[in-house]
């Protein structure tokens, strides 16, 4: 099984595959040391892969969702942390390029910088007290009006890619009597921005998902790029939901494919003395590998079908996309867990990559929507509530 991958665009050079080789070589060390993959991201940027979501008119690839999902799957197959950063970059570059609410000069600048030098952007939304905004509530991070623009202060957590970001889209409220809520564009190296080296999780160790503190960060007036009354955020654009969810799926589907890759090599090379032949020759092992492939095939078809629908202008509704994200995540986790079960102690040795793939794939359920949200929303829709 080669795994889901849309056909590469003619805009993607052969250097893209050289970049994947560099990411592969660096992944284990970055995971072990919890070091940020500056080198891997620089290679992807030089090859144009951090411009997947950027319009061609600005020097980017302007990939469709099917192609973008294919590339993030490929990257996820070698390094989940790098793939998550690249996937979020693609999602947000595409969203910025297609938003009529953003000032045109900022849309152009962000796109050109991403295409030319791989400048990264990500949305910083989660807070210590708020949690994920998807579950409701106003952020504590506040942007105060000043005579020259805005002054933003607050605390964000789980800020993926923080050490490498050029731009931060910060979810904040205004200080008005009736607060507006939305995105404020913050240059990552602006005075008053401080990254706390706080990320020490079991999985995605190289993702640099640290805390970020904002202390009276000055922003020009036009950097309030998309602020609205809170009620207007209740309805989300289905196309944006699909891009975000399917690129998250691609990261973890890639991890599951990597787990399968390792397992196949292990089963062929492992020859127990009492058996006298490889484990790959045992029917029960063959059956188990077939069951793993069945899960990954379902993921392939779900992702490919949904991505093609989006590219064709027939975007599935949000409930369907959220169920796809949930099913793909569950299948990816189950596939890696089954590989671990088959390999036994060998799978948990830190010298083998399957141990890293297990830790990484378990993070799939953390991303919005979590399973309870996806199932409850789908159930309410089915019941007509």
N, C-alpha and C positions, 0 to 999 in steps of 0.2 A: 504494500500500500504506500503510494507516494505521498498521500495526504492532500488535503484541499489546497489548491494554489491556482489562482487565476493566471492567465497568460501574461507574461511580462510585457510592458509597453515598450515600443521602440525607443522611447525616451530614456529607458533605463539601460545604462551602459554595461558592458561586461565587467566593469569594475565593481558592480553591485555584488557579483558572486565572489569576487576577491574580498570584499568587505565582510561578507558572511563568514568566510574562512577566518578572518581576523577575529570576529566576534566569537566564533567557536573556540579559537585557541585561548582567548582571554577569560572565558566564562567561569571556569572552575576556580581560578585564582580570585576573581572578583567576588564570587560567592563566599569562598573561604575567609577572605579578609574583610568582607563587607565594604569593599572599596567601590567607589563610583566609577562606572565604565566610560570615562571620558574618551579613552582610545577607541572603544567600539563605536560610540556615537559619532566621533570625528570621522571614522571610516564610512559609516552610513551616510553622513552628511556629504562627504566628498564624492560619494557615488550617486548622490541625488535622492537617496531614499528617505531623507527627512523633508523632502518636498513633494511627497506623494499627494498631499491634500492641497497643494498650491497651484493656482491656475497657470496654464502654459504662458499666458501673456505676461506673467511675472517671473518666468524662468522655471516654473515647477513642472511636475509630471501630470497633474490634474487627473489622477487615477480614478476610475470608477470604484465602487465598493467591492466588486468581485476581485479586481486586481489588487486593491489595497489589502483586502483580507488575506489574499494569497501571500503577499510579502510579509505581513505580520506573522502569519503562520510559519513561514520559513525562518524568521528571526526567532520566534518563540521556540522553535525546534532546537536552537543552539543556546539561547540565553533568554530566559523569561523576563529578567529585569530590564534588559535592553529592549526587548520587544514591547513591554508595557509602556516604557517611555516613548518609543517610536509610535506605538498605536495611539497614545494620547496626543502626541504631536500631530498625527494625521487627522484625527477627529477634530481637533480645535483649529488647525489650519483651514480645513474645509469649511468649518462653521464660520470662522471669521470672514473668509472669502465670499461667503454667500449671505452674509448678514447686511441688510440695508440699514440697520441701526448704527453700525460702526461708521465713524468718519472715514471717507474714502482714502485720505492720505495715510491713516494708520493701517487700514487694510493693506494698502500697497506696500508700505514699509515692512510690515510683519511678513508678508508673503515673499518679498524680494530677499530679505535677510535669511529666511529659511532656505530658499532655493540656492542662494549664493554661498552661504557658509554654514548651513545647518542650524541656524538660531532656533532654540527650543522655546515653546510656549506650553503652559499647562494651566488648568483651572484649579484654584485653591479654594475649596468649599467647606471642608470638614473642620469643626472646632471642638475644643475639649468639652464644652457644655451642650452645644447644639447637636453634635453627631453629624450624620448626613442630612443635608437639607431636603433630601427626597422624602423624609418622614415628617416634614413640616417644621415650622418655627422660624423666627427671625434670627439672623446672625448677630452676634455681639460685636463683631468687627464693624466699626463705624467710620464713615467718611464725612468729615465736617466741612461745610462750605467756608471758604475764605475769600477775601477780595480778589485773589489771583487764581483761584481754582479750588482744590480740595486738600484736606489734611486727613490721612487715613491711619487709623490705629487699630490693632487687634492681634489675634493669635490663631494661626491655622495649624492643623496637624495633618499627618499622612499626605504630605505635599510631594507627590512623586516627581522625581527628577530634580529636586530643589537645587543641588549643587551645580547643575548644568543649565538651568533655565536662563534665558535672556529676558523673557517676559512672564509675568504672573497675572492671570485673570482672577482677581480676588473678589469673592462673593461677600458683599458688605451691604449695610444699610446706611441711609443718610440720617442726619441729625434733625430732620424736619419733625414737626409735631405729628404729621402723618407720614411716616418714613417711606421712602422709596427703597427698593431692593434691586440688586443686580451686580453687574460686572464692572470693576474698576481695573484699568490696565496699569500695572505697576512695572516699571523697569526693574529687573531683579537686583541690580547693583545700585539702586537709588539710596541716598542717605536715609537712615532710619530702618532699613530692611536688614534683619539679622536671622541667619539660619542656625538653629540649634541642632547639634549632631545627636539626634535622639532616636534614630531608626535602628532598632536592634531586634528584629523579628526573626522568626524561624524560617520564613520563606521570603523570596524576593529580596534577598539581603543586599543586593547591589543596586537597588532601585533608588536609593537616596531619598526615601519618603519621610524626610525630617519635618520637625516643627519649624514654622517661620513666624517671626515676631515683626510686627509693623509698629513703629513708634513715630507718630506724627510725620508720616511720609508725605511730602508735597507732591501733588499731581496737578498738571494743567487741567483746565476746565474740560477740555475735550477728551480726557482720559476716563471720564464717566461714560464708558462706551455703550452700556446698555442697562439703564436703570428704569424701573417701572413700578407701579403700584404692586404690592405683593400678590394680589388676586390674579394679575395678568400672567404670573408664572405657573399657574395651576395647569394650563394646557401646554404640553410640550410638543414641539415639532416632531412628527413621526419619523421624518427622514433623519434628523439629528439623533433621535433615539436609536434608530437602526444602525447608524454608523458607529455610535459609541458601543452599543451592545455587541455587535458582530466583531469589532476589532478586539474587544476584551475576550470574546470567545476564541478568536484566532490565537491569542497568546497561549491560552491553556490547551487548546487543541494541539498546538505545536509542541507543548511540553509532553502531552500524552503520546504523540508520535515519537518523540525522543525516547520516552520510556520503553515503547515497543521496540525501537531500534536496538536499544541496549539488550533487552530481553532476548531478541532473536540471536544476537551474537553470543550471549551467554549460553543459551540452550544448545547451540551448535558446538561450542568449545568445551562445555562441561561434560566430561566422560568419567563417571564414577567407576571405581575399580570393580565393584560387584556387578556392574551392568555391562561393561566392556564396549559400550557404544554411547553416542551422545544422547543427552536428554531430549534432543529434538526428534529422536526416533520413537519416543513413547507416545502412544495414542492419546493419553490423558493430557500430555503437554500440547499436542497438536490441537486437541479440542479447546483447551484453555486459550491458546493463541487465537483460534478462530472466534472465540467469544469476545476477546479484546478487539479484534478486527471488526466484529459486528457493531460494537459501540462506536468505534471511530468512523465506520462507514455511515452510521446514522448522523454523526456530527458533520461529516463531509456534505451529505445531502441537504441537511437542514441549513447549513451556512451558505452553501452554494446557491440553493434555491432562493433563499431570502435575499442574498446579495444581488442576484440577477433580477429579482423583482424590483428592488430599489433602483437599480441602474436603468430598468425599463420604465420607471415612473409609476410602478404599481406597488408602492411601499405597503407592507403588511401593517395592520394596526398595532398599537403599542403593546396590547396584551399578548399578541402572538409573538412579537419580537422578544418580550420579556420571558415568555415560556421557552423560546428557543435558547436564550441565554442560560436559563436554568437547566434545561435538559443537556445542553452541550457541556456545561460545567460538571454536572453529575456524572456524565459519561466519561469525561476526561479523568476525573478523580477515580472513578471505579476502575478504569483501564490501568492506571498506574498502580493502584492498590493491588490489583490482581497480578500484575507483573512482580510486585514485591513479594506477594504470597508464593509465587512459583519459584522465585530465586532464593527465598529464605534469608539466612544471615548475610549472604553475599550482597543482597540488595541494600542492606543498611550500613555497609562499610563506607566510610567517607571517601575511600579511594575509588569508589564506583559512582558514576553519575546518577544512577537510579535514586540514590538517597537524596540528592539535590532535587531531582524531578518530583519526588514525593512531597518534599517540603514546599516547593513552588506551586504545584498543582492544587494543594489544599487552599491556597489563597483565592481560588476561582470564585468561591461562594461569597467572599467578602464584598465584592463589587456590587453596586446598585444595578438592578434590583436584587435584594436578597430573596431566597426562595419563598419565604412567607409572604412577602409583598407581591411577588409574581403570581403565586397560586391564589391568594385571596382576591386580587383584582380580577383574575380570570374567572374564578368561581362566582364572584358577584355579577360579572357580566353574563355568565351562563344562566344564572338564576334570575336575571332581569332586575337586579337590585340597583 
